[in-house]
Amino acid sequence: MSMILGAQLYTLREHCRDLESFALTLKKVADMGYTTVQVSGSCAYEGDWLQEQLKRNGLRCVITHFAPDRISGEPEKTALFHDAFDCRYIGIGSAPKGLKDDAAYEDFRDTFLPAAQCFKRMGKYLMYHNHYMEFAKDVRGKRYLERMAEDFAPDEMGFTLDTYWLQYAGADPAAWIRLLKGRVPCIHLKDMAIVNGEQRMAPIGEGNIHFDAVLLEAEKAGTQHLLIEQDDCYGEDPFECLKRSYLYLRALGLK
């Protein structure tokens, strides 16, 4: 497979609270074998500082989750900021005001469509990361994720589909990757396990998501980057959880 494994640093956010610990975390991630990262949930940083740290550790930042107000309010400055560390994909972690009804969705669309169009002009690509609320339906019975795919052109916004949250919403991760083919250059991999009768996030291969199907559809859909994430490690060392996921996927032939 041509897809590249990466670490979603939101998993390690408690270890990125200041620049010193952030730099050490990047080194630890590189030492595991990862070559790419997504920067998310960290302390504030300058683009030049991040580029220096990435280069020092043989890493690339392929996508961020960036402050939504900066994306919508300063799209040109945001694009230039990402130029400093050669990152094309600029992500929104979720709709800032939620998606509780049609008015909230329309506010999201009207707020971020101009930024998406600005990014396109500047060689960047806005990426939207789903949770479960995007699968609520509007008054016409259409899912908000489907409306996003219609209201933003394919070259204006892509989708960082998250396998756990898709499954949580009752959706088939592989099917949605297939449905959004060409718009999923980056996806989030996390597993879902049942522990003591409860749904939990888990390292890849330790839960019940059908990753053979996910990876097959991702390859066909043009996915470039597989970002491994585990928001909650339930008291386990998050570095160890990321390592177990990495080793599992390496055993499947990914790098």
Steps between C-alpha positions, in 0.01 A plus 500: 500500500617854423333664801725638774449452873503805724441592863211733587663701778166570667559157655806649671356845575589479871862461390492806270402769752821702456762520227757294690265206555358539147851466355567191715170347390593542133827319567321213676253466213784487248682243713194273476540499122241756394600733218195728495283675757187705534543794736191544714431591862849634566623823655544803277798481261656697220513344155877535473548335840285204397685462170832491685377232740350291222820515297708408805294184549448398138127572519242678285183668621243403237189651660402715797194567704515876516304767687166536318482874568838547334395286204181700446633841604853492357506239224789660307716532812407143596610369161829689520556369853472144367744581220773529764487124560381396153157378607220497244211361703344732758239340718195593705455259792121547507234764433583765764135569592379144454248368247184486707268627225486639148580855611819381670602311187434799277705720733788254469472497120482876465791550741744254347420493129690827433802361690488178300499698177791714620699189590437360153643814341807473723568133435355372827206269570250537783429171679201425723524237775177323594368383833144365522286816481563532126274196457196677641247578228362834391131579451512333157653182638851564367804447721706810571811323373323447169409869488865594557601281209246683281553857621881490485645401163730195498804723446393738780465262794595145583409275791729355764270207562540345845439126517397498866252785474352359180437170675370684809246680279378166365668557163724259309854649490599320181179600323543870582861498386377353172218755476741792542764364264741771387424716805671294771876562466532462879296277731512422871541142612383400845335178611185442704497233770233390747640499855275424797199556279613843381630628167862610528769632270778247455831451320460372146437126494376484858136579421233405249530738204556314174830661403567269206198657329591851618852477359384349172247778443745769612755383245236508225373841617840664462584533869861603552532524878372272775517692827482281809310655787368400840329787680470303825743229610315429827805528720742324266812673370389676178846453350465126554153500343631682191787255478269195514285644223808574291641150540165342413473699178866445412430126522235553229764647269444872565785740574 
